[in-house]
Amino acid sequence: MRVFVGLGFGLTALLLMQQTSLVEPTLKIDVWYGTNQQFGQPGLTQQWVNVLGNVQPDTSLQTLRYSLNGGSHHTLSIGEDGRRLARNGDFNIDLHVDSLQEGENKLLITAIDSLGNQINETVNIQFTSANQWTLPYAVDWDTVQQIADVVQIVDGRWELVEGGVRTSEPYYDRVLAFGDTSWRDYEVTTSVIFHDFTLPRPGPPTFNVSHSAIATRWPGHDFDKNQPHTKWFPLGATAEFRLTDNLDSCRWRVFDGENLYVEDTSKIRSIELGVKYQMKHRVFTIHDSLTRYQVKLWGDGSAEPGDWDLVAEEFASDNIQSGSALLLAHNTDVTFGSFSVISINDE
């Protein structure tokens, strides 16, 4: 009799547990940079705003979608895609600035699991298009409370560390944007420490390149059929300091993904992991039909060299005329230090 009662109680408890699992959400939505976000302060860096996060457990996740201000639902891509989404369960909601209203916006994210259970997360977005990001501009990371207060996080997980901001999950382009869509001729200076990197090999996510870069005149990812959009050009140019397997033949390349490609393999150099370097990228208009890009890298604490490591020029007809700046870490674990941007007069 005791055995029968015990078994009956166990079966009842099991049934109750199964019934509970059918009605209780099993998923958790983690919005990486908080459920209260602000865009347009101090200006607009690009044509998109990005809300990033992760859903776990990804094994039971069936559908992920969002709606903006009570509008229609849009399905999101989930998990590693060899490009902008790095880990299982990752998402990146790219909202075009024209879809946002001035002031308060409500972004509803909905995750549905394999049993049909769903969980919602609301992100409050404060948006303004009225501001213009002014030059000069400078950031001292040691005085920053939140990364998104001073740059727009376009891709990846970043964390504040002593003296800088670091990639917490290295992968394909991890991107921080700053500046205004109207910026034209300017110079960006920052420092970089390479902690580690993925060996460059053909195919995703390295596409045979591992680097740290400064890009200029960036309007935002271009429209394509992907979610999030992965077409990173057209832009002015990205100046990439490329790492090689043994760090003994590293070098710059400047290119725009379409018309411009300059790389001098005769100017190679060795670098060390864990050592701080200064890097600089200048873009300016020579005249109405020609733009020049100049880049250099040198040891921190050493005098800045007078010569540029690499110079590239592009006809204006092939070039984006204005746009913000980017700090990029492509398959590298780096710390970017404090940075500054100054306006450059035409030369």
C-alpha beads as a LAMMPS data file, in Angstrom:
LAMMPS data file: protein, C-alpha beads

347 atoms
346 bonds

1 atom types
1 bond types

-500.0 500.0 xlo xhi
-500.0 500.0 ylo yhi
-500.0 500.0 zlo zhi

Masses

1 110.0

Atoms # bond

1 1 1 0.000 0.000 0.000
2 1 1 2.792 2.382 0.866
3 1 1 4.526 1.572 -2.362
4 1 1 1.372 2.242 -4.358
5 1 1 0.833 5.638 -2.676
6 1 1 4.453 6.553 -3.196
7 1 1 4.301 5.748 -6.868
8 1 1 1.008 7.606 -7.227
9 1 1 2.494 10.715 -5.602
10 1 1 5.556 10.498 -7.855
11 1 1 3.463 10.214 -11.002
12 1 1 1.277 13.130 -9.929
13 1 1 4.310 15.292 -9.260
14 1 1 5.787 14.374 -12.644
15 1 1 2.531 15.278 -14.418
16 1 1 2.401 18.594 -12.592
17 1 1 5.986 19.327 -13.592
18 1 1 5.246 18.548 -17.235
19 1 1 2.125 20.728 -17.200
20 1 1 4.062 23.573 -15.591
21 1 1 6.780 23.316 -18.245
22 1 1 4.148 23.832 -20.925
23 1 1 3.021 27.169 -19.570
24 1 1 6.145 28.682 -18.032
25 1 1 8.653 30.400 -20.359
26 1 1 11.902 28.462 -20.651
27 1 1 13.943 31.189 -22.363
28 1 1 15.876 34.225 -21.208
29 1 1 16.528 37.283 -23.369
30 1 1 19.728 39.124 -22.462
31 1 1 19.893 42.629 -23.976
32 1 1 23.592 43.324 -23.642
33 1 1 23.614 47.070 -23.159
34 1 1 20.462 47.385 -21.126
35 1 1 16.744 47.794 -21.651
36 1 1 17.006 51.595 -21.660
37 1 1 19.064 52.821 -24.606
38 1 1 19.667 56.194 -26.219
39 1 1 20.599 57.040 -29.812
40 1 1 21.317 60.383 -31.435
41 1 1 23.365 61.767 -28.560
42 1 1 25.644 63.514 -29.342
43 1 1 24.704 62.776 -32.971
44 1 1 23.905 60.079 -35.528
45 1 1 26.828 57.907 -36.592
46 1 1 24.993 55.956 -39.302
47 1 1 21.664 55.067 -40.862
48 1 1 20.978 52.303 -38.317
49 1 1 20.705 51.878 -34.587
50 1 1 21.649 48.459 -33.252
51 1 1 20.167 46.570 -30.305
52 1 1 22.266 43.520 -29.485
53 1 1 21.846 40.525 -27.246
54 1 1 21.533 36.793 -26.779
55 1 1 18.789 34.260 -26.045
56 1 1 19.390 31.125 -23.993
57 1 1 19.013 28.224 -24.044
58 1 1 19.500 28.460 -27.788
59 1 1 18.750 24.738 -28.207
60 1 1 15.050 25.259 -27.420
61 1 1 14.682 28.584 -29.253
62 1 1 12.468 28.292 -32.346
63 1 1 11.523 31.863 -33.252
64 1 1 12.873 35.281 -32.393
65 1 1 11.126 38.432 -33.570
66 1 1 10.610 42.089 -32.743
67 1 1 8.060 44.835 -33.216
68 1 1 8.646 48.573 -32.957
69 1 1 6.071 50.875 -31.387
70 1 1 3.317 48.290 -31.693
71 1 1 3.943 47.685 -35.384
72 1 1 4.234 44.461 -37.347
73 1 1 6.530 41.628 -36.284
74 1 1 9.899 41.108 -37.957
75 1 1 11.783 37.826 -37.710
76 1 1 15.378 37.953 -36.506
77 1 1 18.320 35.784 -37.466
78 1 1 19.679 33.793 -34.547
79 1 1 23.138 32.504 -33.775
80 1 1 26.516 32.233 -35.431
81 1 1 26.478 33.285 -39.096
82 1 1 30.214 33.664 -39.827
83 1 1 29.852 37.436 -39.881
84 1 1 28.006 39.742 -37.509
85 1 1 26.471 37.109 -35.212
86 1 1 29.199 35.359 -33.284
87 1 1 27.641 32.888 -30.836
88 1 1 24.656 30.568 -30.622
89 1 1 21.649 32.609 -29.534
90 1 1 23.120 35.969 -30.584
91 1 1 20.953 38.586 -32.282
92 1 1 21.461 42.080 -33.685
93 1 1 18.366 44.194 -34.378
94 1 1 19.196 46.795 -37.023
95 1 1 16.585 49.545 -36.953
96 1 1 16.737 52.164 -39.681
97 1 1 16.679 55.666 -38.241
98 1 1 13.691 56.527 -40.434
99 1 1 11.650 53.882 -38.594
100 1 1 12.151 55.577 -35.236
101 1 1 10.065 58.417 -33.892
102 1 1 11.514 61.397 -32.099
103 1 1 11.589 60.819 -28.360
104 1 1 10.434 57.548 -26.819
105 1 1 10.215 54.282 -28.754
106 1 1 9.194 50.829 -27.533
107 1 1 10.979 47.811 -28.963
108 1 1 9.312 44.494 -28.080
109 1 1 11.477 41.387 -28.480
110 1 1 9.661 38.033 -28.428
111 1 1 11.311 34.611 -28.133
112 1 1 9.324 31.396 -28.647
113 1 1 10.603 27.956 -27.660
114 1 1 9.996 24.498 -29.116
115 1 1 6.970 23.939 -26.854
116 1 1 5.292 27.142 -27.949
117 1 1 6.114 29.052 -24.782
118 1 1 7.066 32.665 -25.324
119 1 1 8.809 35.378 -23.365
120 1 1 8.931 39.101 -24.075
121 1 1 11.495 41.793 -23.340
122 1 1 10.872 45.506 -23.870
123 1 1 13.683 47.894 -24.738
124 1 1 12.995 51.598 -24.239
125 1 1 14.751 53.642 -26.915
126 1 1 15.183 57.399 -26.667
127 1 1 15.933 58.794 -30.111
128 1 1 16.691 62.177 -31.617
129 1 1 17.875 63.150 -35.079
130 1 1 18.324 66.829 -34.230
131 1 1 21.932 66.753 -33.019
132 1 1 25.173 66.986 -34.970
133 1 1 28.347 65.339 -33.679
134 1 1 30.907 68.120 -33.455
135 1 1 34.632 68.220 -34.134
136 1 1 37.039 67.994 -32.418
137 1 1 35.965 64.976 -30.373
138 1 1 37.857 62.994 -27.745
139 1 1 37.156 60.154 -25.318
140 1 1 39.093 59.252 -22.176
141 1 1 37.824 55.776 -21.348
142 1 1 38.792 56.070 -17.693
143 1 1 36.114 58.747 -17.257
144 1 1 33.360 56.805 -19.045
145 1 1 30.576 55.049 -17.127
146 1 1 28.830 53.349 -20.058
147 1 1 30.406 52.588 -23.447
148 1 1 27.267 53.644 -25.314
149 1 1 27.473 57.118 -23.749
150 1 1 30.383 58.056 -26.032
151 1 1 30.203 55.715 -29.063
152 1 1 27.559 53.641 -30.821
153 1 1 28.078 49.909 -30.426
154 1 1 27.393 48.416 -33.845
155 1 1 28.606 44.852 -33.290
156 1 1 29.872 42.644 -30.529
157 1 1 30.312 42.554 -26.788
158 1 1 32.702 45.131 -25.365
159 1 1 33.766 45.902 -21.823
160 1 1 35.410 48.842 -20.124
161 1 1 38.867 48.009 -18.770
162 1 1 41.583 50.103 -17.234
163 1 1 42.713 52.578 -19.858
164 1 1 40.392 51.460 -22.624
165 1 1 37.621 49.335 -24.071
166 1 1 38.169 45.670 -24.898
167 1 1 36.514 43.010 -27.028
168 1 1 35.015 40.449 -24.667
169 1 1 34.126 37.998 -27.461
170 1 1 36.457 38.367 -30.480
171 1 1 34.997 37.434 -33.856
172 1 1 34.317 38.908 -37.312
173 1 1 34.149 42.746 -37.274
174 1 1 33.466 43.953 -33.745
175 1 1 32.606 47.610 -34.316
176 1 1 32.379 50.885 -32.404
177 1 1 31.151 53.958 -34.320
178 1 1 31.564 57.629 -33.482
179 1 1 31.134 60.873 -35.312
180 1 1 28.556 62.310 -37.624
181 1 1 27.268 61.300 -41.030
182 1 1 28.371 64.770 -42.185
183 1 1 32.056 64.409 -41.168
184 1 1 34.302 64.858 -44.194
185 1 1 38.010 65.580 -43.579
186 1 1 39.399 64.417 -40.254
187 1 1 42.061 62.451 -38.418
188 1 1 41.548 59.704 -35.818
189 1 1 44.245 58.776 -33.299
190 1 1 44.001 55.958 -30.778
191 1 1 46.088 53.257 -29.146
192 1 1 45.735 49.511 -29.486
193 1 1 46.971 46.483 -27.559
194 1 1 46.757 43.135 -29.328
195 1 1 46.075 40.446 -26.719
196 1 1 45.368 37.530 -29.035
197 1 1 44.002 36.748 -32.495
198 1 1 42.545 34.044 -34.691
199 1 1 44.931 32.886 -37.374
200 1 1 43.798 34.286 -40.740
201 1 1 42.429 31.520 -42.924
202 1 1 40.130 31.384 -45.972
203 1 1 36.397 31.412 -45.303
204 1 1 34.342 32.762 -42.404
205 1 1 34.807 34.233 -39.929
206 1 1 38.331 35.481 -40.787
207 1 1 38.123 35.539 -44.603
208 1 1 41.920 35.277 -44.576
209 1 1 42.339 38.454 -42.518
210 1 1 42.832 39.237 -38.833
211 1 1 43.300 42.895 -37.998
212 1 1 42.643 46.017 -36.001
213 1 1 41.367 48.936 -38.039
214 1 1 40.162 52.510 -38.196
215 1 1 37.556 53.207 -40.875
216 1 1 36.440 56.616 -42.118
217 1 1 33.448 58.102 -43.926
218 1 1 31.130 55.277 -42.960
219 1 1 27.365 55.690 -43.574
220 1 1 26.340 52.354 -42.045
221 1 1 25.851 48.872 -43.453
222 1 1 24.277 48.872 -46.881
223 1 1 20.945 47.193 -47.603
224 1 1 21.109 43.513 -48.528
225 1 1 18.973 40.429 -47.984
226 1 1 20.582 39.520 -44.669
227 1 1 19.428 40.220 -41.138
228 1 1 21.368 41.964 -39.801
229 1 1 22.685 43.526 -43.018
230 1 1 26.241 42.364 -43.692
231 1 1 27.275 44.530 -46.679
232 1 1 29.811 46.862 -45.035
233 1 1 30.529 48.993 -48.101
234 1 1 30.310 51.522 -49.699
235 1 1 32.301 53.685 -47.325
236 1 1 35.312 55.973 -47.511
237 1 1 37.972 53.397 -46.632
238 1 1 38.986 51.043 -43.881
239 1 1 42.644 51.090 -42.827
240 1 1 43.479 47.642 -41.453
241 1 1 46.639 46.696 -39.636
242 1 1 46.847 43.030 -40.596
243 1 1 48.327 40.344 -38.356
244 1 1 50.181 37.334 -39.714
245 1 1 50.682 33.900 -38.175
246 1 1 53.992 34.659 -36.463
247 1 1 53.460 38.432 -36.124
248 1 1 56.646 38.979 -38.121
249 1 1 55.191 40.333 -41.371
250 1 1 52.282 42.489 -40.245
251 1 1 51.271 45.362 -42.505
252 1 1 48.650 47.930 -43.450
253 1 1 46.094 47.743 -46.205
254 1 1 43.621 50.464 -47.170
255 1 1 40.565 49.520 -49.182
256 1 1 36.870 50.182 -49.619
257 1 1 35.515 46.811 -50.765
258 1 1 34.867 48.100 -54.284
259 1 1 37.338 50.345 -56.099
260 1 1 40.241 51.064 -53.768
261 1 1 42.853 48.522 -52.651
262 1 1 46.350 49.533 -51.563
263 1 1 48.736 47.224 -49.698
264 1 1 52.510 47.476 -49.685
265 1 1 53.939 44.054 -48.833
266 1 1 57.467 45.524 -48.831
267 1 1 56.639 47.504 -45.689
268 1 1 56.248 44.696 -43.196
269 1 1 56.941 44.795 -39.476
270 1 1 56.961 42.666 -36.366
271 1 1 54.763 43.418 -33.379
272 1 1 54.274 41.845 -29.956
273 1 1 51.159 40.764 -28.121
274 1 1 50.427 42.710 -24.953
275 1 1 52.340 45.792 -26.117
276 1 1 50.639 49.150 -26.679
277 1 1 50.876 50.856 -30.065
278 1 1 49.577 54.164 -31.360
279 1 1 47.636 54.201 -34.614
280 1 1 46.330 57.022 -36.794
281 1 1 44.122 57.331 -39.872
282 1 1 43.696 60.599 -41.768
283 1 1 41.192 61.235 -44.562
284 1 1 40.972 64.480 -46.498
285 1 1 39.883 65.867 -49.822
286 1 1 42.771 66.987 -52.006
287 1 1 40.421 68.589 -54.497
288 1 1 36.933 67.962 -55.799
289 1 1 37.886 64.774 -57.598
290 1 1 40.448 63.151 -55.266
291 1 1 40.524 61.899 -51.665
292 1 1 43.637 60.800 -49.778
293 1 1 43.917 58.277 -46.924
294 1 1 47.042 58.067 -44.736
295 1 1 47.821 55.644 -41.908
296 1 1 50.607 54.920 -39.458
297 1 1 51.368 52.774 -36.416
298 1 1 54.184 53.276 -33.909
299 1 1 55.234 52.175 -30.442
300 1 1 53.549 53.862 -27.510
301 1 1 55.962 56.159 -25.737
302 1 1 58.006 56.703 -28.882
303 1 1 57.965 59.891 -30.912
304 1 1 55.384 59.857 -33.679
305 1 1 57.131 59.269 -37.020
306 1 1 56.845 62.056 -39.536
307 1 1 56.194 59.733 -42.458
308 1 1 53.024 57.763 -43.063
309 1 1 53.212 53.982 -43.332
310 1 1 50.796 53.841 -46.236
311 1 1 49.077 56.404 -48.463
312 1 1 46.132 55.678 -50.746
313 1 1 44.221 57.948 -53.090
314 1 1 40.788 57.560 -54.636
315 1 1 38.788 59.507 -57.189
316 1 1 35.756 61.199 -55.704
317 1 1 33.429 59.551 -58.209
318 1 1 34.244 56.218 -56.551
319 1 1 34.135 57.528 -52.994
320 1 1 31.666 58.237 -50.211
321 1 1 32.095 61.937 -49.442
322 1 1 31.273 61.940 -45.715
323 1 1 30.531 59.683 -42.784
324 1 1 31.481 58.629 -39.283
325 1 1 34.562 56.791 -38.021
326 1 1 34.910 53.219 -36.758
327 1 1 37.189 51.293 -34.458
328 1 1 37.186 47.669 -35.624
329 1 1 38.592 44.441 -34.254
330 1 1 38.352 41.659 -36.825
331 1 1 39.100 38.257 -35.257
332 1 1 41.361 39.961 -32.726
333 1 1 41.203 40.410 -28.981
334 1 1 42.235 44.037 -28.529
335 1 1 42.025 46.968 -26.168
336 1 1 41.485 50.329 -27.790
337 1 1 42.718 53.184 -25.656
338 1 1 41.466 56.734 -25.441
339 1 1 41.009 58.372 -28.816
340 1 1 40.726 61.791 -30.411
341 1 1 39.410 63.165 -33.678
342 1 1 40.388 66.488 -35.187
343 1 1 39.269 68.307 -38.298
344 1 1 41.722 68.470 -41.209
345 1 1 41.774 71.424 -43.567
346 1 1 42.016 70.692 -47.276
347 1 1 45.609 70.466 -48.480

Bonds

1 1 1 2
2 1 2 3
3 1 3 4
4 1 4 5
5 1 5 6
6 1 6 7
7 1 7 8
8 1 8 9
9 1 9 10
10 1 10 11
11 1 11 12
12 1 12 13
13 1 13 14
14 1 14 15
15 1 15 16
16 1 16 17
17 1 17 18
18 1 18 19
19 1 19 20
20 1 20 21
21 1 21 22
22 1 22 23
23 1 23 24
24 1 24 25
25 1 25 26
26 1 26 27
27 1 27 28
28 1 28 29
29 1 29 30
30 1 30 31
31 1 31 32
32 1 32 33
33 1 33 34
34 1 34 35
35 1 35 36
36 1 36 37
37 1 37 38
38 1 38 39
39 1 39 40
40 1 40 41
41 1 41 42
42 1 42 43
43 1 43 44
44 1 44 45
45 1 45 46
46 1 46 47
47 1 47 48
48 1 48 49
49 1 49 50
50 1 50 51
51 1 51 52
52 1 52 53
53 1 53 54
54 1 54 55
55 1 55 56
56 1 56 57
57 1 57 58
58 1 58 59
59 1 59 60
60 1 60 61
61 1 61 62
62 1 62 63
63 1 63 64
64 1 64 65
65 1 65 66
66 1 66 67
67 1 67 68
68 1 68 69
69 1 69 70
70 1 70 71
71 1 71 72
72 1 72 73
73 1 73 74
74 1 74 75
75 1 75 76
76 1 76 77
77 1 77 78
78 1 78 79
79 1 79 80
80 1 80 81
81 1 81 82
82 1 82 83
83 1 83 84
84 1 84 85
85 1 85 86
86 1 86 87
87 1 87 88
88 1 88 89
89 1 89 90
90 1 90 91
91 1 91 92
92 1 92 93
93 1 93 94
94 1 94 95
95 1 95 96
96 1 96 97
97 1 97 98
98 1 98 99
99 1 99 100
100 1 100 101
101 1 101 102
102 1 102 103
103 1 103 104
104 1 104 105
105 1 105 106
106 1 106 107
107 1 107 108
108 1 108 109
109 1 109 110
110 1 110 111
111 1 111 112
112 1 112 113
113 1 113 114
114 1 114 115
115 1 115 116
116 1 116 117
117 1 117 118
118 1 118 119
119 1 119 120
120 1 120 121
121 1 121 122
122 1 122 123
123 1 123 124
124 1 124 125
125 1 125 126
126 1 126 127
127 1 127 128
128 1 128 129
129 1 129 130
130 1 130 131
131 1 131 132
132 1 132 133
133 1 133 134
134 1 134 135
135 1 135 136
136 1 136 137
137 1 137 138
138 1 138 139
139 1 139 140
140 1 140 141
141 1 141 142
142 1 142 143
143 1 143 144
144 1 144 145
145 1 145 146
146 1 146 147
147 1 147 148
148 1 148 149
149 1 149 150
150 1 150 151
151 1 151 152
152 1 152 153
153 1 153 154
154 1 154 155
155 1 155 156
156 1 156 157
157 1 157 158
158 1 158 159
159 1 159 160
160 1 160 161
161 1 161 162
162 1 162 163
163 1 163 164
164 1 164 165
165 1 165 166
166 1 166 167
167 1 167 168
168 1 168 169
169 1 169 170
170 1 170 171
171 1 171 172
172 1 172 173
173 1 173 174
174 1 174 175
175 1 175 176
176 1 176 177
177 1 177 178
178 1 178 179
179 1 179 180
180 1 180 181
181 1 181 182
182 1 182 183
183 1 183 184
184 1 184 185
185 1 185 186
186 1 186 187
187 1 187 188
188 1 188 189
189 1 189 190
190 1 190 191
191 1 191 192
192 1 192 193
193 1 193 194
194 1 194 195
195 1 195 196
196 1 196 197
197 1 197 198
198 1 198 199
199 1 199 200
200 1 200 201
201 1 201 202
202 1 202 203
203 1 203 204
204 1 204 205
205 1 205 206
206 1 206 207
207 1 207 208
208 1 208 209
209 1 209 210
210 1 210 211
211 1 211 212
212 1 212 213
213 1 213 214
214 1 214 215
215 1 215 216
216 1 216 217
217 1 217 218
218 1 218 219
219 1 219 220
220 1 220 221
221 1 221 222
222 1 222 223
223 1 223 224
224 1 224 225
225 1 225 226
226 1 226 227
227 1 227 228
228 1 228 229
229 1 229 230
230 1 230 231
231 1 231 232
232 1 232 233
233 1 233 234
234 1 234 235
235 1 235 236
236 1 236 237
237 1 237 238
238 1 238 239
239 1 239 240
240 1 240 241
241 1 241 242
242 1 242 243
243 1 243 244
244 1 244 245
245 1 245 246
246 1 246 247
247 1 247 248
248 1 248 249
249 1 249 250
250 1 250 251
251 1 251 252
252 1 252 253
253 1 253 254
254 1 254 255
255 1 255 256
256 1 256 257
257 1 257 258
258 1 258 259
259 1 259 260
260 1 260 261
261 1 261 262
262 1 262 263
263 1 263 264
264 1 264 265
265 1 265 266
266 1 266 267
267 1 267 268
268 1 268 269
269 1 269 270
270 1 270 271
271 1 271 272
272 1 272 273
273 1 273 274
274 1 274 275
275 1 275 276
276 1 276 277
277 1 277 278
278 1 278 279
279 1 279 280
280 1 280 281
281 1 281 282
282 1 282 283
283 1 283 284
284 1 284 285
285 1 285 286
286 1 286 287
287 1 287 288
288 1 288 289
289 1 289 290
290 1 290 291
291 1 291 292
292 1 292 293
293 1 293 294
294 1 294 295
295 1 295 296
296 1 296 297
297 1 297 298
298 1 298 299
299 1 299 300
300 1 300 301
301 1 301 302
302 1 302 303
303 1 303 304
304 1 304 305
305 1 305 306
306 1 306 307
307 1 307 308
308 1 308 309
309 1 309 310
310 1 310 311
311 1 311 312
312 1 312 313
313 1 313 314
314 1 314 315
315 1 315 316
316 1 316 317
317 1 317 318
318 1 318 319
319 1 319 320
320 1 320 321
321 1 321 322
322 1 322 323
323 1 323 324
324 1 324 325
325 1 325 326
326 1 326 327
327 1 327 328
328 1 328 329
329 1 329 330
330 1 330 331
331 1 331 332
332 1 332 333
333 1 333 334
334 1 334 335
335 1 335 336
336 1 336 337
337 1 337 338
338 1 338 339
339 1 339 340
340 1 340 341
341 1 341 342
342 1 342 343
343 1 343 344
344 1 344 345
345 1 345 346
346 1 346 347
